[in-house]
Amino acid sequence: MEPQELDAWAGAAARRLGVSLEPGDVAALLDLAKDAAHGVTRPAAPLTTYIAGMAVGAGRTLEDVSRELRVAIAEAGQADEG
């Protein structure tokens, strides 16, 4: 699936649920999922994006949520090293 097709699908899915996506949200969420998959474990990717969605739904910005979750991902990686 091409990026523009994924954006179109995500937009349609969001509209179906009565929510909206901002430009760049799809790429930001995919990057966050990638970081979780590589920094924690693969199953952390969908869980991380779900948690991000819950936080955004509660009123936080995706930018703020992504920043905080990347700290948590980094801390998980450090725990694995120690």
Sequence and secondary structure as in RCSB ss.txt:
>XXXX:A:sequence
MEPQELDAWAGAAARRLGVSLEPGDVAALLDLAKDAAHGVTRPAAPLTTYIAGMAVGAGRTLEDVSRELRVAIAE
AGQADEG
>XXXX:A:secstr
  HHHHHHHHHHHHHHTT    TTHHHHHHHHHHHHHHHT TTHHHHHHHHHHHHHHTT  HHHHHHHHHHHHHH
HHHHHH 
